Amino acid sequence: MSVAKVSEISATSTKGFEDAVQQGLARADQTLRNIQGAWIKEQHVHCEKGTITSYRVNMMVTFVLDD
């Protein structure tokens, strides 16, 4: 029997939402084992003077616990 856990993380990028997701998952992979997937819960942009300066995602990362 497998048991999974979900951890909520936020990641930011100056390139775009997809890059923020990639960076968040790459960082999560450094400390979490057996990542199975992620659900993008929220997306936000930070603006200065009418221009987008960064993209942020809040995501739920699912990983399977070791036996």
URWO-V892365 format. One record per residue. PHI is phi in whole degrees, 0 to 359 (999 if undefined). PSI is psi in whole degrees, 0 to 359 (NA if undefined). D_FIRST is the distance of its C-alpha to the first C-alpha in Angstrom with 2 decimals. Layout:
{{PHI	PSI	D_FIRST} {PHI	PSI	D_FIRST}}
This chain:
{{999	136	0.00} {256	145	3.80} {236	131	6.73} {248	157	10.10} {231	154	13.57} {240	134	16.93} {234	133	20.15} {268	130	23.58} {226	158	26.11} {240	144	29.65} {219	147	31.37} {233	146	35.02} {215	151	37.04} {268	353	40.70} {268	319	39.99} {165	176	37.86} {296	316	34.63} {299	319	32.88} {294	323	33.91} {297	319	32.66} {297	313	29.18} {300	315	29.29} {295	319	30.56} {297	316	27.99} {291	322	25.04} {297	319	26.82} {290	318	27.29} {299	324	23.76} {295	341	22.58} {287	335	24.75} {238	341	22.73} {252	137	19.24} {258	155	16.88} {62	42	14.61} {295	129	16.55} {254	336	15.43} {174	179	18.40} {212	145	21.01} {246	123	22.83} {279	110	26.54} {277	316	27.47} {214	153	31.15} {229	136	33.83} {223	152	37.07} {239	149	40.19} {252	131	42.66} {238	147	46.28} {224	124	49.55} {54	41	52.86} {79	7	51.27} {240	137	49.22} {290	127	45.45} {252	337	44.84} {201	158	41.04} {240	136	37.88} {231	139	34.92} {238	142	31.44} {251	126	29.01} {223	155	25.46} {257	116	21.95} {259	126	19.77} {258	131	16.01} {221	148	14.02} {271	132	10.48} {286	146	10.43} {293	149	10.62} {287	NA	8.67}}
